[in-house]
Amino acid sequence: MCGVEKYARNATLPIMRTIVFLLPGLLFLISNAPAGNPALDRIFDRESIRDVSKLETEVLEDWKPLKGHPDVRQKLIEITVCEWWPGQRVRLPVTFSVPAGGEICRNVVIANQGLSKRKARLNSGQLDLLENYGVGIVTIGMGTIDAMEPVGKLHDGMRVRLFKTRDLRYTPSWIWGMSDMRALTAAVSESAVFRPEKVLATGASKRGVATAVAGIVDDRFTAILPVIAPILHYPGGVYVMGTEKQSVVKTNEKFLDELSSGKSDLGPMTKKFLMERKGRRQAVRVTLEQARAAGWSSSEIEAANDRVWDTCRVLDFLPQLKKRGLEIFYIVGTNDSVSPALMELGRKYPDFPVCIIPGGQHGSPRGIGYNRQVPAQAETAADFSTFAKHHFFGARSIPDPPGIETKWDAATLTLTATVRFHRKSTAPQKNELWWTGDRSEPYTYPFEFDHWNKIPMKMVGAGTCQAQLKLSKQQIPHRSLDVISLHTDVENNLPFTFSSPYHRMAFSGGKPSPLLDEDFEGPSLPDHWQPGGRKGSWTIVDGTLRGVARPDDSHGPSIGVPISAHDLSVEFDFRYAKKGKGYFLFLIDGDSQFQGQAHLLRFSAHHQVAMIMQDRGDPVSKKAQKAARDKNGGKRIPPTREQLADDRFYRIEPLGKREADPADGKWHHVRIDVKGNQVTAKLDEGPAIVGEGTVLDVPKSRLVFLVGQSGDLDRSCEGEDTVGDGGSA
């Protein structure tokens, strides 16, 4: 393990083998497919989804006033969602709830109800929108597949066809998503009541999955608010049961034994619930034995765990959804294995709009230890109401996710957490720092019961709040300390609760450890390392990361890894595979002063020079310059004085350099320290390159290596926030 003073080693950038990816079956057709992609179109027939004639509507109960609410009337119908396979129609109940005065509903909420043929019971938030704002509420019956008609048979038919075709059409997320979309079509068919202009879908758990699918596939939806729904990785455990990690299996067995023996405070009722839940999941998922009997290969079985949920994975479609103007907000819990990868979400997508409820759990009966169920929290109800009024009427703004930074003082055992809001005018009325140490493994039962603590945060400047958490020696974690900030902001009397990204500070033996320590000893690219450029440009060769730029590649391939840091130290070793040939560039990305993420700092080593530079300006300007350069035959266009005087004009500015011979074919060691705007870079034992930037004192999000021609990266290690006596986090 790298220590604070021994960070990264070994960076290499040479010759690459070509990698061929084999995608078995149809389970892979959806990943990263935008709306309008042929694979998505094959699975979802948008024309049929909007076809009113195929609803086969049956009126179960015509328009009647809602008891106790004379200003509301309801109608109960049953519709055909689809013919899932030849001869198997799926029919579900739908309730329309609208103002009794006959007003046309142009703003519509699509939500859910039970499977029984009874009119929906509206919650207080829905009633408020309906009675006071004229919003139409449409609810469709939804449940687990085994509970849908024909009860006890529909899920078996789904599995048989999934085994045979490997087609994502035969998965729970497909039919749940279809249900929400067909509910909207049913509303459109009642044109005397509904003429939707804005449509917000919402739901929790399986209904949250439906919400996400509807938002991805159907552009009639203009906003989605999924609750306790998956964002990254598979929800609630593996889809092919029997492929669980052994560490998860053993932990769960031990937990159940402790429930039975009375060693746990939770008791036998909790065990009963967990076993019943496992049984319900087995009824709608598949077992390893079933998959093998159906002829699935090992790679198909492994892929199925994730791929069956591709249709609801919003992150794969974000650029297209943003372009379409879909408003998105998720509400999830830290202790819910339906959303197990919140730390990874925070690293890769720090700007993703989400409220993470610390200690938040999925649903269960009362009295068995699930005391912080996310759907039952006051913050969840208030966020739905406020988000809907924002979306439909512009009643208030929605704060952007803030950034969070941590610094550890080993001398005083104090963690300082600083949260910076994107708008300096943001000053939430309630700010809390939540924390826990040494979390249980995701997908285990203990994970659902991990305890979280909180302390208040104080505003310490414009758009900034802070808290100091002093720990006793007994509280120092052995592996990690996890933190989340939770904020409630009130605007126009409308409260809205949101959170920072999930942030983890790694510890080793009770001391902070590097965030990243990679030795490239595995057979393939490490997890979270994301290659760019041509396929096959990056491989692992003899314990080194090797990158190759083809002769006709004018840019060269890059590879990056997400981080979460502010001040940091990075070390690595690199060499050129061919003496005298090539180009090596290392970059640190982070918050742009203008918008989003951007390159901040560069270290280059080529042509007898080692140099540090900063990127400054608006990323939009960078794209405009590239477009102009492309029109100019690839030739650089010198900037004008007026352009250079504009802070938004994108430019790369040198901060320092020294002579070097990096392309001699030998290994070279690099260490880069960034603290605030101060940068120190060392190449081998030569003199330090020291510089001062103007855009570097911001949160960092990514390390990037770029190769021209070829070189090798051996070991990379990075640590955050050198503080006090040299502790790092």
N, C-alpha and C positions, 0 to 999 in steps of 0.2 A: 504494500500500500504506500502511495506517495505521502510524504509528510508536507508540512507547510513550506519548508525550504527545498523540497525536492519535487517539484510538480512534474511537469510533463517531460517525457522523453520520447524520442524516436518518432520522427515524422518522415515519411518517405513518399516519393511520388513517381515511380517508373511503370514499367510495361504491364499492360493489362490483358487479361484473357477476356474473351467474349463470353458472356453468360447468357444462356438460353432459358427463359422461364416457360415452363409448361403449365398451362392452366386447365386442369381437368374439369370436364363437365360444364354445366351451366352455372354452377355455384359462384363463378367468378365474373359473370357478365356485368354485374352492376357496379362494382367498386369504381369510384371516381367517375361515374357516368353522369353527366349533367342532364337536366331535363331536356328532352329533345334528342337524346342519344338513342340510337336504334335499339340497344339492349333494353333500356328502360321502356321504350315504346312497345317492345315486344311483350313485355310483362304486363304493362298497364295500357289498355286500349282506351285512350282518352275519349274517343268518340262514343264508345259504349258507356263509359262512366257518366257522360252527360246526356245519354239517351233517355228521355222521359218515358218513351213508349215501352221500355223494358222494365219499368218499375213494377208493373202489375199491381198497382196500389189497391189495397183493400181497406176501407174505412171501418175501424173497429169501434170508434166513438167520435161522433161529429162534434163540432164546436160547442163548448159549454163554458160558462164562467168557472174560474178556479175558486173553490171553496175558501172563504176567508179573504179573498183578494178580488173584489168585484171589478177592478180595472184590468183584469187579466182573463183571457179566454184560452182554452186548450183544445186540441184535436189529436186523437190517437189513430194512427194508421199502421199498416204493415206493408213493407216493400220487399221486392226482390233486389238483393245486393248484386248478385251475379249467378250465372250457372258455372259453378266452380270447375266442374268437369261434366261430361255428358250425362245428363239425367239427374245431376245433383244441384238443385237450386238452393241458395242460401237466402232465407227470408228473416227479417228482423223488424221489431216494432220501432216506430218513430213517433215522438211527441212534438207537436208545434205549440209554442207558447208565445202569445202576441198580445199587444194592447187591445182591450175590449172595444175601443172606440172606432176600430176599422182603419186605423192609420197604416200606411204602407211601411213595411220594415225594410230599410235600406242598409242598416247595420245589423249583422247577424252573428250570433255565437253558435258554433257547432260543438256540442258536448255529448255526454253519454248518460245512459240509464241502464237499469237491469234488463235481463232477457225476458222477463215476464211481460205479458201483454196488458200492462197497466200504464196509465199516464205517469209521466215523470214527476218526481218531487223536486222542486227547484230549491237551490240553496239561497242564502240571503244575498249574496253578491249577484246572482242571476236575477233575482226578483228586483233588486235595486236598479239594475240596468234596464229591465223591462218596464217597471212601473214609472220610474222617474226620467228615463232617457229614451224610451220607445225602441229599445233594442230587441229584436226577435231572437228567441232562444229555440234551437232545434236540437233535440237529443235523440240518439239512436241506441238501441240495445247493444250491449257488448259484454262479452265474458270469455272465459277460457274456451278453447275449441271443443273440448269434450263436453261442455255444458250447452253447446249450441245444437239446434235441431239438425239432423236426428241425434238426440242425446246419446252419448256413448258410442257413436258410430262415425260421426263426421271427422274426428281427429284420426281415426284409423284410415279412412279413405285418403286424407291429406298425406299421411305418412307413406302409404303404398305408392302414391304418385311421386312423392319426393324421392323415394328410393329408386324408382324406375327412371325418372327424367332428370334428376338433379336440378330441377327448375325452381327458382325462387318464388314462382307463382304459388307453390304448394307449401307455404310457410305461414305461421301465425301473423307476422307483420304485414303480409300481403292482404289477407282477408280483413284484418283490423283497419288498415288504411283504406281499403275499398269501402268499408262501412261508412266512415266519415265522409268520403267523397260522394257516395250515393245519397247520404242524408242531405247534403247540400243540393243535389239534383232534385230530391223530393221537395225541398223547400221552393226551388225555382219553379216547379210544376204548379205550385199554388200562387200564381202570379197576381192574384187579387190581394194577396197578403204580403208576399216576399218579392222584392226586386233588389237583390243584394248588390251593393256597391263596395262595401268592405265586409270581409268575413274573417272572424277570429276563431281558430280551433283551439280547444284546450281539453286536457284530460290527464289522468294520473295512471301510472304503471302501464298496463297494456293499452289503456286509452291514451296515454302519452305517446306510445309507439304509433298509434293511429294518427294522432295529431301531427307527428313529424312526417309520416309518409304522405299525408294529405298536403302538407306544406311543400314538400319536395316535388310531388307529381302534378298537382292541380293548381294552375295559376289563377284560379278563381279565389283561392285563399290569399289573404293579404297580411295575415299575422298568425303566429302560432305561439302557444304558451304550454309546452309539455311539462308535466310534473313527475318526479321520480321516474324518468325515462332515460334509456341509455344514450350516452353521448359518444363515448369511446369504448371499444371492446365489448364483449358479449355480456348481456345482462343476467345476473342471478346465478351464473354458473354455466358450465359447458352445455351445448345443445346435444352433443353425443355423450350421453351419460355413461361413465366408465372410462372416460379419458381425462378425468380430473388429475391434477398434480397430486402426487402421493403425500406431499406435505399438507395439502388441504384435507385430504381424506383422513390422515392420522389426527390432525388437530380437531376435526369435527367428531371423530370417534371418541377422543378423550373428553371433549366438551359434553357429549351426550352421556358418557359414563359418569361424569361429575354431577350432571343433573339427576341421574338415577340414584346415585349414592348419597345425595344430600350435601355434597361438598360445595355446591353452588347455591347462592342466595336465590336463584331464579326458580328452581323447583321443577317438578314433573310436568306441570301444565305447559311449561315452555317447551319441554322435550316433545310432548304430544303435538303441539302446534308445528314444530320444526319437522317432525316426521310426516305429518299430514301435508305440509307444504311440499316436501320432497316428493310425496306420492302424486300430488297435483301436477308437478313439473314433469314427472316421468310419464304421465298420461298424455302430454302434448309434445314431448320431445322424443328422441329416439335413443335406443341403447346401443352400446358398442356391438353387441351380438347381432342386433337387427341390421345394423349398417354393414357388418361383414357378410351376413347372410344375403344381403341385397347386392353384394359384389362391389361395394365401395372399396377403393384403394386406400392405403394408409394416408396418402396425401389428401384425398378427398375427405376422409374422416376428420383429419386435423383442420382442414380449411372450413369445413361445415360449421364449426363452433362459432366462427366469426361471420362467415359469409351469409348465413341465413338471416342476419339482421341488417344486411347492406341497404335494404330498401328504406330503412328508417334512420340511416346515419347521416345527419344533417351536415356534419363537417366535410363529407366528401363532395358536397354540392354548394358550399358557401359562396364561392365567387358568382355562380349563376344566380343563386337566391338573392344575394345582395344587389346584383344588377337588376333583377326583377322587382326589387323593392319590398321583398317579404320581411316583415318585422319579426324578430325572434327573441324569445326570452325563456330560459329554462329555470326551473326550481328543483334542486336535488339535495340529497343529504350525504354527509360524510360517511355515515355508517350503513349505507345502502349498497349492497353488492350489485344492484341494477346499474349503478354508476360507479364502478370500482376504480376508474383510472383518472380521478380528478387531479392528481398531481401531474400526470402526463398532460392533461388538458391545459393546466396552468403554464407548463413549459412551452408547449407547442402553440397554444392559442390563448395567450394572456388577455386578449381583447374580446374573448367570447362572452356574450351577454348571459350571465347566470347569477343566480342567488344560491349559494351553498349554505345550507343550514348545518352548523356545527353540531355533531351528535345526532343529526337527522336520520331517521330510520324509515323503512318501508311500512306497510300496513300490517296489522295483526289484531286479534281480539284484545280487549283490555285486560290488564292485570297480570301480564306474563313478561313484563320487562321492557316492552316497547313503549317507552314513556315520551318519546319525542318523534312521533310519526309526522313526516313532512306534510302530508295533505291536511292534517288536523291543526297545523300551526296557524296562529293569527296572522303571521307575516305572509303566509301563502295566500290566504283569503284576501288580504289587503292588496297584495301585489296583483292578483287577478283583476280585482276591481279597478285599481289605478291604471294598470296596463291597458285594459279595455277602454277606459275613458281617454287615455292618451291617444290610443290608436284611432278610435272612432271620432273623437271631438277635439283632439289637441289640448286636452285639459291641463296638461303639465308636461314637462320634459322628462326623459328617462336618463339618469346618469350613466355615463360610460363606466366600464369596470376600471377600478383604480389599480395602480401598481403597488406592490408591497416589497419592501427590502428589510433584511434583518442583519444585525451586527451583534456579535457575541464578545463580551468582555470576560475573558477567563479569570482575570484577577478578582472581579467582584461577582462572578457568576450571574451576570445580568445580560439579558437579551433586549436589545432595542429594536423595536419594529416601527418602521416608518411607512405610512401610506400616503401616496400622492394621487390626487384626483386629476383627471385630464383637464377639467375646467377649474381654474383657480377660484372661481366664484362658488364652487361647490363646498358647502359647509353643513353636512348632515347634523341633525339635532341629536342623534344617538350613534355612538361609535364604540365598538367593542373589539377587543383582541381575544380570540379563542385559541387554545393551545392544548396539545396532548403529546405524550412521549411514547416512543417504541410501539407504534401501532401494530395491531394484528394483521395477518396476511389477508388480502381481499379474497372473497368467496368462502371464508371460514365463518363459523358461527360467532366466535369471539369478536370478529371484526364489527359485527352488528351491535355490540354492546360496549365498545371502547368508550371510556369516559373522557369528556372534554371539560376544560376549565375556562373561565373568562375573567378579564380585567378591563376596566374602562380605558378608552383612548381619549386624548385631548387634542383639540385643534392647536397647532403650534405655528401656524402661518397660513398664508393664502393657499387654499387647496391642499393642505397638508395636515395630517394628524399623526400622533405618535403615542407609543406606550412603552414602558420599561418593565420587563418581567424579571424579577429577581428570584432565582431558584436556590433552594437549599442543596447541600451536597447529595442528600438522599433523592432529590427530584431530578438530578442530572440524568438524562436518558443514556442508555448504552448504545443505541443505534441511530435514533433520529428524533428530532423535535419538529412537530407539524404545527403550523399556524395558519389561521384565516382571520381576516378582519370582516366584521359584519356592520353594516351601516343602514340607518333608517333616515331618509330625507323627506321632509314635508314641504310640498309646494302647492299653493292654492288649496290648502287643507286636505291634500291627498298624500298619504304616506306611501313611500316606496322603499322596500328593503332590498339591498344588493350586497354583494360581497367582493372581496379581493379574490384573485386566483388562489388556489390551494398551494401552499408553499412548504417545502420540507428542507430543514437544515440537517445534514448528515453528521452523526457523531461516531466516534470509534473509541471504545474503551472509556466512555465518559468525556471525550474531548472532541471538538469539531473536527471533521475530516473533509478532504477535498470533495467537491461536488461531482467531479469526473476524474476517473483514473482508468485509462484504457491501455491494455498491453497488446491488443490485436492478436491474441493467441488462438482465437476461435477459427473455425473453417470458413466462416462467412462474415459479412459486414456486421458489426455489433448492432444491437437494438438501438433505435433512435438515431443512428447515423444515416443521413438522408442524402443519397448521391444525386447530382444534377448533371446535365449534359447527356452525351450519348451513352446508350446502354453498354455495359461492359467496360466502362472507363475506370472503375474502381474495383479492386479485388484485394483479398488477403493473400499474401505470398510470404511464406517462411516467417511468420510473426510480424510482418510489416503491412501497412496499408499502402497499396500501390495504385497510383493514378497515371493514366496515359492520355495525352492529347494527340489525336490523329493529325497528320500533316495538313489536312484540309480543314481543321477545326480552328477558326480564327479566335475563338474565345477561350477554349480550354474547359475541361470538366471541373466541377466543384463538388465538395461534399461538406455537409454541415451537421452539427449536433446542437439541439436546444439546451440552453442553460437558463438559470435564473440567478442573477448576480447584479451587483452595482460596482464596487471596487473589486478588482480581481488580479490574480497572478496566474499566468499560463506558461507552461514549459513543454517543449517537444524537441525531438531530434528529426532532422531531415537530410536527404542527400539527393543529388541528381544521378539518375541511372546512367546517363551518358555524359561524360566529362565535357564541360564547355557548352552543353546544349540544354535549353529548357528555361522555364520561368516558374518561380514559386511565389505564391502570395498567400498570406494569412490575414483573415479579416475578423473583426468583432462587430456584431450587429447589436442594435438596441433601439430604444425609443428615439424617433426623429423629433426634432423641435417643431416640425411642421405637421406631420401626420404619420401614423402607423409606425412600422419598423423600417430601418434603413442601415446600410453600412455606416459604421462610425469611425473605426480605426483600421489601418492597413499596415502590415509589415511585409516588405518585399525583399527578396534576396536574389539578385541576378546581375549580370553585366558588371562584375567587380564592385558592386555597391550593395550595402544593406541600408534600408530606409524605412522610416515610419511616417505615415501620412494620416490626415483626417479627411473624411467626407463631410462636406457642409453644403446645405441647401435643400430645396424642396425635391423629394423624389419625383414629383410630376415634371419638374424641369429636367431631371435626368432622362426621363423617357422621351421628352420633346427633343432633347439634344441628340439622342440616338436616332430618332426618326429622321432628323435633319441630316445627320451624318450618313445614314443609309441612302438617302436621296442624293447625297454628294459622292456616291460611289465608295462609301466607306472611309472617305478622307475626313480628318478632323477639321472643324470650322473654328478658327480662333475666336474667342469671345471678345465682345466690344467693351469699352470702358463702362458704358451704361449697364451692361449685363453684370459685370463684376461688381458694380456698386449696389446691385440688388441682392439682398440677403437670401432671397429665394432662388437665385441662380445657382444651379448645382455645380460644384467644383471639388477637386481633390487637391488638398493643400499639404505640402511637405512640412513636417515638424522637425526632422533631423535625419542625418545620414552619416555614414562613414565608409571608408574603403574596405573591401572584403573580397574574398575569392570563394563564393558559395558554390560555384559550379565545377568544383575540382573533383567531383566524384566521391568525396569523403563525407562521413557523417558530421553534421554540425548541430550544436546544441543552442537552442533559443530559449530565453526567458523574457517575458514581457510583464511588467507591473503597471497597472492602471489604478490610480487613486484620484478621484475627482477628475480634473482635467489634466493632471500630471501623468506623463508616460515615460517609462524607462525600459529600454530594450537592450538586451545583451546577446551578442552572437559569439559563442564559444567564450574564450577568456579575454577577448579584445575589449577596448574601451566601450563604455555604455553610450548608447544613443539616447539623449534626454530631450524631451519636447513638452510643450504645453499646448493643448488644444482648447477649443471653445465649446465643443458640443458633446464632450465625453462624460460629463458628470450626470449621467442618467442610467436607468436600469438597462442591463445588458441581457440579450435574449438568445444569442446564437454565436457559435464559433464556426468559421468557414475556412476550408483549405481549397486553394485553386492551383491547378497545374497547367503549365504550358509545355508541351512535349511530355517528359516523364520524370518521375521522382518517387521516392519512398518516404512514408511517415511511419516511424516505428512505434513510439509510445507517447500518448497524449494524456496530460493530467492537468486539471484546472481547479483552483480554489478561490473562494470568494472572501472579500472583506478582511484583509489583514488588519487586525485590531489590537491595540494595547500591546501585550507582550508577544504578539505574533500568532495568536490563535486565529484560525480561519474557519469559515463555515461554508 
